[in-house]
Amino acid sequence: MAAGLDEERPRLVPLEPHPVELEDGSTAVALRDPQGILEEVAVVSPAAYLVLAHFDGTRTLGEVQRALALRGHEVPLAQIRTLAGKLREAGLLHGAAYQERRARALEEYRRAPARAPACAGGAYPDDPGELRRALDDLFRHPEGPGGPPGAGTERPVRLLVSPHIDYHRGGHGYAHAYRALAEACDADTFVVFGTAHASPPRLFTLTRQSYDTPLGPVETDASLVDALAAELGEAEVLGEELCHRTEHSVELQMVWLRHLFAGREIQALPVLCSSISRLSDPASGTERFLSALERALAGRRACFVAGADLAHVGPQFGDPRPPTAEELAALADEDRRTLSFLAGGDPAGFHRDGIRDEDRRRLCGVAPIYAAMRMAGTGARLLHYGQWSDGTDSVSFAAAAG
């Protein structure tokens, strides 16, 4: 039986690793399921994490052992086999246990009256009155746009780029974006592209669930979802639907939309985007979905919103040390260079420049911005650029409208 198990190629389910310090002062790695299928956080030793990081579905247990040996880590095959068995029982490896939990979680998600807010009470207040005041205050933030929306402009906004960083870190960036939208908006449908941080295998993931917020729900246009599912296939557009349950990139846009258009019926199409950074030809790779979306939207006044952050640097993101002030300034210049392609309405150039030095800059908003640009068929004027930093790590973000 052991020989048969050794021929298996274990594949870890999507997990987010975070270093933690235990009570005895030792370090460990906490593994959190970003989709919320596994409610418990698993904590493993650094040595165990090194082994399970090789469980990518391409190696047998023997091949995992040899890969570790090449890196100078001699681990007995029996230990690797035991670890794989424990992970499988805990649902941390793809298999029957994980699929059973996933099916239950998906049924529960779809049975709910709406997609429940995942960030309320954390990234933003869950009390409606407090939330409204907090959002209004961001218009008057020292780095904000200087006040709430004023008189409208003649040309309606068709393309909006907004951050998806937490409000307390970059809320003033949202205020720049959504003030511009409130002043020039005639859309009846908001297509909200957000980064799928769980990195599902399909490029675009929809949901039929409306997004609830403390200020009321933003209704998902189920007819659009149905049209896309009919043309592209249910599995293609809804196979990874659970990613919506805990993802914040779309949710943080929905809160603003509901706040700004409180007295108006609006509908949205929430779309989570996996990375397109490895696509040599993003136009070809995204054409099938974006063309189908264009057909589904025929006759509608649509606004395309990208919930997208930019560079991520520092130890939290894999760098050996915090960035210096000079490095952050250079990074800002690089970000602005990339954003010049957004202003110029050049999605191919934006993609090409956005993935330059990807392992160093780690722009996590390339896919939603690229998709929104393609659909809007226009560029967007840069309204604000910002860098959040706690002195160790840094995330940059921007607001743009066109």
C-alpha positions in Angstrom: 0.0 0.0 0.0 2.9 2.4 0.8 4.3 1.9 -2.7 0.9 2.9 -4.2 0.7 6.0 -2.0 4.3 6.9 -3.1 3.1 7.1 -6.7 0.5 9.7 -5.9 1.2 13.3 -6.7 -0.2 15.3 -3.7 -1.4 18.8 -4.5 -1.9 21.4 -1.8 -5.2 23.3 -1.8 -4.9 27.1 -2.1 -3.4 28.4 1.2 -1.9 31.6 2.4 1.2 31.1 4.5 2.1 33.6 7.3 5.0 33.3 9.7 4.0 33.3 13.4 5.8 33.1 16.7 4.7 30.5 19.2 4.5 30.9 22.9 7.9 29.2 23.4 9.5 31.7 21.1 9.9 29.4 18.2 8.6 30.2 14.7 6.0 28.4 12.7 4.0 28.9 9.6 0.2 29.5 9.8 -1.7 28.3 6.7 -5.1 30.0 6.0 -7.5 29.0 3.4 -8.4 32.3 1.5 -11.7 30.8 0.2 -12.9 29.9 3.7 -13.5 26.3 2.9 -11.2 25.2 5.7 -12.3 27.3 8.7 -9.3 26.2 10.9 -5.9 27.7 10.5 -3.2 25.0 10.2 0.1 25.7 12.0 3.1 23.7 10.8 6.8 23.8 11.5 9.2 25.5 9.0 10.6 22.1 8.2 7.1 20.7 7.4 6.3 23.8 5.4 9.4 23.2 3.3 8.2 19.7 2.5 4.5 20.6 1.7 5.6 23.5 -0.5 6.7 20.8 -2.9 3.2 19.3 -3.0 2.3 20.9 -6.3 0.6 18.0 -8.0 3.6 17.3 -10.3 5.8 15.2 -8.1 5.4 11.8 -6.5 6.5 11.5 -2.9 9.8 10.0 -4.0 10.3 12.9 -6.4 9.6 15.3 -3.5 12.3 13.6 -1.4 14.8 14.0 -4.3 13.9 17.6 -4.8 14.5 18.3 -1.2 17.8 16.5 -1.2 19.0 18.6 -4.1 18.4 21.6 -1.8 20.4 20.0 0.9 17.5 18.7 3.0 17.6 14.9 3.7 14.1 13.9 4.7 13.1 10.2 5.1 10.5 9.1 2.7 8.4 7.7 5.6 8.2 11.2 7.1 7.1 12.7 3.8 4.5 10.0 3.5 3.2 10.6 7.0 2.9 14.3 6.4 1.0 13.8 3.2 -1.4 11.5 5.0 -2.1 14.0 7.8 -2.6 16.8 5.3 -5.0 14.7 3.3 -7.1 13.9 6.4 -7.2 17.5 7.4 -8.4 18.5 3.9 -5.2 20.4 3.1 -4.6 18.3 0.0 -6.9 17.9 -3.0 -8.9 14.7 -2.5 -12.1 13.4 -1.2 -12.0 15.1 2.2 -11.3 18.5 0.6 -13.9 18.1 -2.1 -16.6 17.2 0.4 -15.9 20.3 2.5 -15.8 22.4 -0.7 -19.2 21.1 -1.9 -20.7 21.9 1.5 -19.3 25.4 1.5 -20.5 26.1 -2.0 -24.0 24.9 -1.2 -24.1 27.1 1.9 -22.8 30.1 -0.1 -25.4 29.7 -2.9 -28.2 29.1 -0.4 -27.7 32.4 1.4 -29.9 35.3 0.3 -26.8 37.3 -0.7 -23.0 37.2 -0.5 -22.4 38.4 3.1 -19.8 41.2 3.7 -16.5 39.6 4.6 -14.7 42.9 5.6 -17.4 44.6 7.7 -16.3 45.3 11.2 -12.7 45.0 10.1 -11.6 46.9 7.0 -14.6 49.2 7.5 -17.3 49.9 10.1 -20.3 47.5 10.2 -22.6 50.2 11.6 -24.3 52.0 8.7 -24.2 55.5 10.2 -20.6 55.1 11.2 -19.7 53.7 7.8 -21.3 56.6 5.9 -19.5 59.2 8.1 -16.2 57.3 7.6 -16.6 57.3 3.8 -17.6 61.0 3.7 -14.6 61.9 5.8 -12.3 60.3 3.3 -13.3 63.0 0.7 -11.8 65.6 3.2 -8.7 63.5 4.0 -5.4 65.6 3.8 -4.5 63.5 0.7 -8.1 63.2 -0.5 -9.8 65.1 -3.4 -10.7 68.1 -1.2 -14.4 67.5 -0.6 -17.4 65.4 -1.6 -18.7 65.2 -5.2 -19.7 68.5 -6.8 -21.3 69.5 -10.0 -21.3 66.9 -12.8 -19.2 67.0 -15.9 -20.4 66.5 -19.4 -18.6 63.2 -20.3 -19.7 60.2 -18.3 -17.1 57.9 -16.7 -16.8 54.6 -18.5 -13.5 53.4 -16.9 -12.7 53.7 -13.2 -9.6 52.5 -11.5 -9.8 52.3 -7.7 -7.6 50.8 -5.0 -8.5 47.6 -3.1 -6.2 48.3 -0.2 -7.9 48.6 3.3 -9.7 51.9 3.7 -7.6 52.9 6.8 -4.5 52.6 4.6 -5.6 54.0 1.3 -9.2 55.2 1.7 -8.3 58.6 0.3 -7.4 56.9 -3.0 -10.9 55.5 -3.2 -12.3 59.0 -2.5 -10.5 60.4 -5.6 -11.9 57.7 -7.8 -15.4 57.6 -6.6 -15.8 61.4 -6.4 -15.0 61.4 -10.2 -17.5 58.6 -10.8 -20.3 60.4 -8.8 -19.8 63.6 -10.7 -20.1 61.9 -14.1 -22.1 58.7 -14.1 -25.1 57.6 -16.3 -24.3 53.9 -16.0 -27.1 51.4 -15.4 -24.6 48.5 -15.0 -21.3 48.4 -13.1 -18.9 45.6 -14.2 -16.5 45.4 -11.3 -13.3 43.6 -12.0 -11.3 42.7 -8.9 -8.1 40.8 -8.2 -8.7 37.2 -7.2 -6.0 36.8 -4.6 -6.8 33.1 -4.2 -5.4 32.6 -7.8 -8.1 30.3 -9.1 -7.1 28.4 -12.3 -9.7 30.1 -14.5 -9.0 33.6 -15.6 -12.5 35.1 -14.8 -14.9 34.0 -12.1 -18.5 35.2 -11.7 -21.1 34.7 -9.0 -24.9 35.0 -9.1 -25.0 36.2 -5.5 -25.7 39.9 -4.9 -23.2 41.7 -2.7 -24.6 42.7 0.6 -23.2 45.7 2.5 -24.0 47.5 5.8 -25.7 50.2 3.6 -27.8 47.7 1.7 -27.2 45.2 -1.2 -25.7 45.8 -4.6 -27.8 43.5 -6.8 -25.9 41.2 -9.2 -27.5 41.2 -12.6 -28.2 37.4 -12.8 -29.2 37.8 -16.5 -25.7 38.7 -17.4 -24.3 35.8 -15.5 -26.8 33.5 -17.2 -25.9 34.8 -20.6 -22.1 34.3 -20.0 -22.7 30.8 -18.4 -24.8 29.8 -21.4 -22.1 30.8 -23.9 -19.0 29.9 -22.0 -20.2 27.1 -19.7 -21.2 27.0 -16.1 -17.9 25.4 -15.0 -15.8 28.0 -16.9 -17.3 31.0 -15.2 -18.7 29.6 -12.0 -16.4 26.7 -11.2 -14.4 28.8 -8.7 -17.4 30.8 -7.4 -16.4 30.4 -3.7 -13.5 32.7 -4.3 -16.0 35.5 -4.0 -17.0 34.6 -0.5 -13.9 36.1 1.2 -12.3 38.2 -1.5 -12.1 41.9 -0.6 -11.1 43.5 -4.0 -14.7 43.6 -5.3 -16.4 44.0 -1.9 -14.6 47.3 -1.2 -15.9 48.7 -4.5 -19.5 47.7 -3.8 -19.5 49.5 -0.5 -18.7 52.8 -2.3 -21.2 52.2 -5.1 -24.0 51.6 -2.6 -22.9 54.7 -0.6 -22.8 57.0 -3.6 -25.9 55.8 -5.3 -28.0 55.2 -2.2 -31.2 56.5 -3.8 -30.7 54.8 -7.1 -31.3 51.3 -8.4 -28.0 49.9 -9.6 -26.9 46.5 -10.8 -23.4 45.1 -11.0 -21.5 42.2 -12.4 -18.8 41.1 -10.0 -15.8 39.5 -11.8 -12.8 38.1 -10.1 -9.6 38.0 -12.2 -6.8 35.6 -11.9 -3.3 36.7 -12.9 -2.5 37.3 -16.6 1.1 38.1 -15.9 2.3 34.9 -17.4 0.3 35.3 -20.6 2.6 36.3 -23.5 -0.5 37.3 -25.5 -3.1 38.6 -23.1 -5.4 39.7 -25.9 -5.8 36.1 -27.1 -6.0 34.6 -23.7 -8.8 36.9 -22.6 -10.7 37.3 -25.9 -13.3 34.6 -25.4 -14.6 35.9 -22.1 -14.3 39.6 -22.9 -16.0 39.2 -26.3 -18.9 37.2 -24.7 -19.2 40.0 -22.0 -19.4 42.6 -24.7 -22.2 40.8 -26.4 -24.1 40.3 -23.1 -23.8 44.0 -22.4 -25.3 45.1 -25.7 -27.7 48.0 -25.3 -26.6 48.8 -21.7 -24.8 51.9 -20.4 -21.9 50.2 -18.5 -19.1 51.5 -16.4 -16.1 49.3 -15.9 -14.5 49.4 -12.5 -11.1 47.9 -11.7 -10.4 47.2 -8.0 -6.7 47.0 -8.2 -3.5 47.7 -6.2 -0.1 48.1 -7.7 3.4 47.2 -6.3 3.9 45.1 -3.2 7.4 45.2 -1.6 9.0 44.2 1.7 9.5 41.1 3.8 5.8 40.3 4.0 5.9 39.8 0.2 9.1 37.8 0.1 11.8 40.5 0.0 14.9 40.0 2.3 14.6 43.5 3.8 12.3 46.6 3.9 12.6 49.0 1.0 14.6 52.2 1.5 13.2 55.6 0.8 15.2 55.8 -2.4 13.9 52.5 -3.5 10.3 53.6 -2.8 10.9 56.7 -4.8 12.2 54.7 -7.7 9.3 52.3 -7.4 6.9 55.3 -7.7 8.6 56.4 -10.9 8.1 52.8 -12.3 4.5 52.7 -11.3 3.8 56.1 -12.9 5.5 54.8 -16.1 3.2 51.8 -16.1 0.2 54.1 -15.4 1.1 56.2 -18.4 -0.2 53.4 -20.6 -3.5 53.5 -18.7 -3.7 57.2 -19.5 -2.9 56.5 -23.1 -5.6 53.9 -23.5 -3.0 51.2 -24.4 -4.0 47.9 -22.6 -1.2 45.9 -24.4 1.4 48.4 -23.3 0.0 48.5 -19.8 0.2 44.7 -19.5 3.7 44.6 -21.0 5.0 47.3 -18.6 3.1 46.1 -15.6 4.7 42.6 -15.7 8.2 44.0 -16.2 10.3 42.9 -13.2 7.2 41.1 -11.9 9.1 39.2 -9.2 10.3 42.5 -7.8 7.3 44.8 -8.1 4.5 42.3 -7.8 1.7 44.4 -9.3 -1.5 42.6 -8.2 -3.9 44.7 -10.3 -2.7 44.1 -13.8 -5.6 41.7 -14.8 -8.5 43.8 -13.6 -7.1 47.1 -15.0 -6.3 45.4 -18.3 -9.8 43.8 -18.6 -11.5 47.1 -17.7 -9.5 49.0 -20.3 -10.3 46.4 -23.0 -14.0 46.6 -22.2 -14.2 50.4 -21.9 -12.2 51.0 -25.0 -10.7 54.1 -23.5 -7.9 55.4 -21.3 -8.2 56.9 -17.8 -6.7 60.1 -16.4 -4.6 59.6 -13.3 -6.3 61.3 -10.3 -4.1 60.1 -7.5 -1.1 57.9 -6.8 -0.2 56.7 -3.3 2.2 54.5 -1.4 1.2 53.0 2.0 4.1 51.9 4.2 4.5 50.9 7.8 8.3 51.3 7.6 8.7 47.6 6.7 6.4 46.7 3.9 4.8 48.9 1.2 1.8 48.8 -1.2 1.2 51.3 -3.9 -2.2 52.2 -5.4 -3.8 54.7 -7.8 -7.1 56.3 -8.7 -8.0 57.1 -12.4 -11.1 57.9 -14.4 -11.9 58.1 -18.1 
